[in-house]
């Protein structure tokens, strides 16, 4: 989890402001979502500093750079992506929050993070799981002395779902210290078009019917060997937090085939006809903040 969060932080803070070329936008949006212009009726959540327990310290200054509006203080930075609203807040090394002990037990931390985001305005009914990721330290010194493992902190990650279908690219996570202050946090929970609800219902009806599901998986298997022969699930997708094109939304049947000879696995997405769907941010030429 620490590696994943670190990679996301580096990608976000290195973001570029330029949108993708028009040719790329036209291609990717045609692939992933013919209904992306539908009216937004499923609310999202935009995290803001005034609703946060993160403290950048005083005095702080507002700056815009690398595609982010930032509040920069002596103890940390609260940054908001100017294109899609993704928030990332990080405490500086040596800040009081970084030096403080973690908050309570893992169960206590999960409950506190969920309550924190709901009280700030994140829709409670859209929260799926709350997953705990402890951050540990230990290992060996240069001389080979074994250091005892010790807990550095907890990261509690909220996943999103609509009508029991997971929204793969949405997330909200936070790390609290023992004082209840935020050490680090990140949120990307965009609004979605109302058509998503009907699309999920239609897809769920299809996969709930044994005959229809068999037809779908046979079609998938014929053109994508290994993907129709394993169980899949209905998933909602939108542009991920690093993508700089127009926002889209699509409901797909996702399948993860068994590992190949190199131990690699890949999730693939399919529409109701069994045709493969390629998401905008998955294309090689996709313009993302990590490129």
C-alpha positions as CSV (number, residue, x, y, z in Angstrom):
1,X,0.0,0.0,0.0
2,X,2.8,2.4,0.8
3,X,4.3,1.9,-2.6
4,X,1.0,2.4,-4.3
5,X,0.3,5.6,-2.4
6,X,3.8,6.9,-3.0
7,X,3.5,6.3,-6.7
8,X,0.1,8.1,-6.9
9,X,1.5,11.0,-4.9
10,X,4.5,11.4,-7.2
11,X,2.3,11.2,-10.3
12,X,-0.2,13.8,-9.1
13,X,2.4,16.3,-7.9
14,X,4.2,16.0,-11.2
15,X,1.1,16.7,-13.2
16,X,1.0,18.7,-16.4
17,X,-1.7,21.1,-17.3
18,X,-2.1,20.6,-21.1
19,X,-5.2,18.6,-22.2
20,X,-4.8,15.6,-24.5
21,X,-4.7,16.2,-28.3
22,X,-8.2,16.5,-29.9
23,X,-7.5,13.3,-31.9
24,X,-6.8,11.4,-28.7
25,X,-9.9,12.7,-27.0
26,X,-12.2,11.8,-29.9
27,X,-10.8,8.2,-30.1
28,X,-10.8,7.4,-26.4
29,X,-14.3,8.9,-25.6
30,X,-15.8,7.0,-28.6
31,X,-14.4,3.8,-27.2
32,X,-15.4,4.1,-23.6
33,X,-18.7,6.0,-23.3
34,X,-21.3,6.9,-25.9
35,X,-23.4,8.4,-23.1
36,X,-20.7,10.4,-21.3
37,X,-22.6,13.7,-21.9
38,X,-25.7,12.5,-19.9
39,X,-26.9,14.7,-17.1
40,X,-25.1,14.3,-13.8
41,X,-27.5,13.0,-11.2
42,X,-25.3,10.8,-9.0
43,X,-23.4,13.2,-6.7
44,X,-19.7,13.0,-6.1
45,X,-17.7,14.6,-3.4
46,X,-15.1,17.4,-3.7
47,X,-12.8,17.5,-0.7
48,X,-11.7,20.9,0.5
49,X,-9.3,22.2,3.1
50,X,-12.0,23.8,5.1
51,X,-13.6,20.4,5.6
52,X,-10.3,18.7,6.3
53,X,-8.3,17.9,9.5
54,X,-5.1,18.4,7.6
55,X,-3.1,21.4,8.7
56,X,-0.4,22.8,6.4
57,X,0.7,25.1,9.1
58,X,1.0,28.8,9.3
59,X,1.8,31.0,7.5
60,X,0.6,29.3,4.4
61,X,0.5,30.5,0.8
62,X,-1.7,29.7,-2.2
63,X,0.1,28.8,-5.4
64,X,-0.8,27.2,-8.7
65,X,1.8,25.0,-10.3
66,X,2.1,21.7,-12.2
67,X,-1.7,21.6,-12.7
68,X,-2.5,21.9,-9.0
69,X,-3.9,24.6,-6.8
70,X,-1.9,24.3,-3.6
71,X,-2.0,25.6,-0.1
72,X,1.7,25.3,1.0
73,X,2.7,25.8,4.6
74,X,5.6,25.0,6.9
75,X,4.2,21.5,7.9
76,X,2.6,20.3,4.7
77,X,0.8,20.9,1.3
78,X,-2.8,20.5,0.4
79,X,-3.1,20.2,-3.4
80,X,-6.2,20.1,-5.7
81,X,-6.0,19.0,-9.3
82,X,-7.3,21.9,-11.4
83,X,-8.8,19.5,-14.1
84,X,-10.6,16.8,-12.2
85,X,-10.6,17.9,-8.5
86,X,-8.4,15.1,-7.1
87,X,-7.0,16.1,-3.7
88,X,-3.7,15.0,-2.2
89,X,-2.5,16.3,1.1
90,X,0.9,15.4,2.5
91,X,2.7,16.3,5.7
92,X,6.3,17.3,5.6
93,X,9.0,15.1,7.1
94,X,9.5,16.1,10.7
95,X,6.1,17.8,11.1
96,X,4.2,17.1,14.3
97,X,1.7,14.9,12.5
98,X,4.4,12.8,11.0
99,X,6.1,12.4,14.4
100,X,3.0,11.5,16.3
101,X,1.9,8.0,17.1
102,X,-0.9,6.4,15.0
103,X,-4.5,6.6,16.0
104,X,-5.8,3.6,18.1
105,X,-6.3,0.2,16.6
106,X,-7.0,-0.6,12.9
107,X,-10.7,-1.0,13.6
108,X,-10.8,2.3,15.4
109,X,-8.9,4.0,12.5
110,X,-11.2,2.6,9.8
111,X,-14.3,3.8,11.7
112,X,-12.7,7.3,12.3
113,X,-11.8,7.7,8.6
114,X,-15.2,6.7,7.4
115,X,-16.9,9.0,9.9
116,X,-14.6,11.9,8.9
117,X,-15.3,11.7,5.2
118,X,-19.1,11.3,5.7
119,X,-19.2,14.3,8.1
120,X,-17.3,16.3,5.5
121,X,-19.9,15.5,2.8
122,X,-19.0,12.3,1.1
123,X,-22.2,10.3,0.4
124,X,-22.4,7.5,3.0
125,X,-24.6,5.3,0.8
126,X,-21.9,5.2,-1.8
127,X,-19.2,3.7,0.5
128,X,-18.4,0.0,-0.2
129,X,-15.6,-1.4,1.8
130,X,-13.2,0.3,4.2
131,X,-9.8,-1.4,3.9
132,X,-7.0,-1.1,6.3
133,X,-3.3,-0.9,5.3
134,X,-0.8,-0.8,8.1
135,X,2.5,0.9,7.4
136,X,5.4,-0.8,9.2
137,X,9.1,-0.2,9.6
138,X,11.9,-2.6,10.5
139,X,14.5,-4.5,8.5
140,X,18.2,-4.5,9.0
141,X,20.9,-1.9,9.5
142,X,24.0,-1.6,7.3
143,X,25.9,-3.8,9.7
144,X,23.2,-6.5,9.5
145,X,21.6,-5.9,12.9
146,X,17.9,-6.9,12.7
147,X,15.6,-4.1,13.8
148,X,12.3,-4.9,15.4
149,X,9.2,-4.4,13.3
150,X,7.1,-1.4,14.5
151,X,3.9,0.3,13.4
152,X,4.3,3.6,11.7
153,X,0.6,4.3,10.9
154,X,-2.6,3.1,9.3
155,X,-4.1,4.0,5.9
156,X,-7.8,3.5,5.7
157,X,-9.1,3.3,2.1
158,X,-12.8,3.8,1.2
159,X,-14.0,2.2,-2.0
160,X,-17.1,3.3,-3.8
161,X,-20.1,1.5,-5.1
162,X,-23.5,2.3,-6.8
163,X,-26.3,-0.3,-6.5
164,X,-23.6,-2.8,-5.3
165,X,-21.5,-2.3,-8.4
166,X,-18.0,-1.1,-7.5
167,X,-16.7,2.2,-9.0
168,X,-13.2,1.2,-9.8
169,X,-11.4,4.5,-10.1
170,X,-13.0,6.4,-7.2
171,X,-11.2,6.5,-3.8
172,X,-10.9,8.3,-0.5
173,X,-8.1,7.5,1.9
174,X,-6.6,9.0,5.0
175,X,-4.0,8.5,7.7
176,X,-4.7,9.9,11.2
177,X,-2.3,10.4,14.0
178,X,-3.1,9.8,17.7
179,X,-4.4,13.4,18.0
180,X,-7.0,12.8,15.3
181,X,-5.2,15.0,12.8
182,X,-4.6,14.0,9.2
183,X,-1.1,13.0,8.3
184,X,-1.9,12.4,4.7
185,X,-5.1,12.0,2.6
186,X,-6.3,11.8,-1.0
187,X,-9.8,11.9,-2.5
188,X,-11.1,11.4,-6.0
189,X,-14.9,10.9,-6.0
190,X,-16.3,12.6,-9.1
191,X,-20.0,13.0,-10.0
192,X,-21.5,10.4,-12.4
193,X,-24.2,10.6,-15.1
194,X,-27.6,9.3,-14.1
195,X,-27.5,6.8,-16.9
196,X,-25.0,4.7,-14.9
197,X,-27.8,3.5,-12.6
198,X,-29.9,2.1,-15.5
199,X,-26.8,0.7,-17.1
200,X,-25.9,-1.2,-13.9
201,X,-29.5,-2.5,-13.6
202,X,-29.5,-3.7,-17.2
203,X,-26.1,-5.4,-16.9
204,X,-27.0,-7.1,-13.6
205,X,-30.2,-8.4,-15.1
206,X,-28.1,-9.9,-18.0
207,X,-25.6,-11.6,-15.8
208,X,-28.3,-12.9,-13.4
209,X,-29.8,-14.9,-16.3
210,X,-27.9,-18.2,-16.8
211,X,-28.5,-18.3,-20.5
212,X,-27.6,-14.7,-21.2
213,X,-24.5,-15.0,-19.0
214,X,-23.4,-18.1,-20.9
215,X,-23.8,-16.3,-24.2
216,X,-21.9,-13.3,-23.0
217,X,-19.0,-15.4,-21.6
218,X,-18.8,-17.6,-24.7
219,X,-18.5,-14.5,-26.9
220,X,-15.8,-13.1,-24.6
221,X,-13.9,-16.4,-24.6
222,X,-14.0,-16.6,-28.4
223,X,-12.2,-13.3,-28.9
224,X,-10.3,-13.0,-25.6
225,X,-9.2,-16.6,-24.6
226,X,-9.0,-17.1,-20.8
227,X,-11.4,-14.2,-20.0
228,X,-14.7,-15.8,-20.6
229,X,-13.9,-19.0,-18.7
230,X,-13.4,-17.3,-15.4
231,X,-16.0,-15.5,-13.2
232,X,-16.4,-11.7,-13.8
233,X,-18.3,-8.9,-12.3
234,X,-20.2,-5.8,-13.3
235,X,-18.1,-2.7,-12.6
236,X,-18.5,1.1,-13.1
237,X,-15.5,2.9,-14.6
238,X,-14.7,6.6,-15.0
239,X,-11.5,8.4,-16.0
240,X,-8.8,7.8,-13.4
241,X,-7.3,10.5,-11.3
242,X,-4.3,11.0,-13.6
243,X,-6.2,11.3,-16.8
244,X,-6.4,14.9,-18.3
245,X,-9.1,14.4,-20.9
246,X,-12.9,14.9,-20.6
247,X,-14.6,12.8,-17.9
248,X,-16.5,9.7,-19.0
249,X,-18.4,6.9,-17.4
250,X,-19.1,3.4,-18.6
251,X,-20.5,0.1,-17.1
252,X,-18.6,-3.0,-18.0
253,X,-18.3,-6.7,-17.3
254,X,-14.7,-7.1,-15.9
255,X,-12.8,-10.4,-16.0
256,X,-9.3,-11.3,-14.7
257,X,-7.8,-14.4,-16.3
258,X,-5.4,-16.8,-14.6
259,X,-1.7,-15.8,-14.5
260,X,0.3,-16.6,-17.6
261,X,3.7,-18.3,-17.7
262,X,5.3,-15.0,-16.6
263,X,3.0,-14.6,-13.7
264,X,1.2,-11.6,-15.3
265,X,-2.5,-10.8,-15.0
266,X,-4.6,-8.2,-16.8
267,X,-8.2,-7.1,-16.1
268,X,-10.2,-6.6,-19.3
269,X,-13.5,-4.9,-19.7
270,X,-16.4,-6.0,-21.9
271,X,-19.8,-4.4,-23.0
272,X,-23.2,-6.2,-23.0
273,X,-22.4,-7.7,-26.4
274,X,-19.1,-9.2,-25.2
275,X,-17.0,-6.7,-27.2
276,X,-13.8,-5.5,-25.4
277,X,-13.9,-2.0,-24.0
278,X,-10.6,0.0,-23.6
279,X,-10.7,2.8,-21.1
280,X,-9.3,6.2,-22.0
281,X,-6.6,6.1,-19.4
282,X,-5.5,2.6,-20.5
283,X,-4.6,3.6,-24.0
284,X,-0.8,3.9,-24.7
285,X,-1.3,7.5,-26.0
286,X,-3.5,8.6,-23.1
287,X,-2.4,11.9,-21.7
288,X,-2.0,11.4,-17.9
289,X,-0.3,13.4,-15.2
290,X,2.4,10.8,-14.8
291,X,3.6,11.4,-18.4
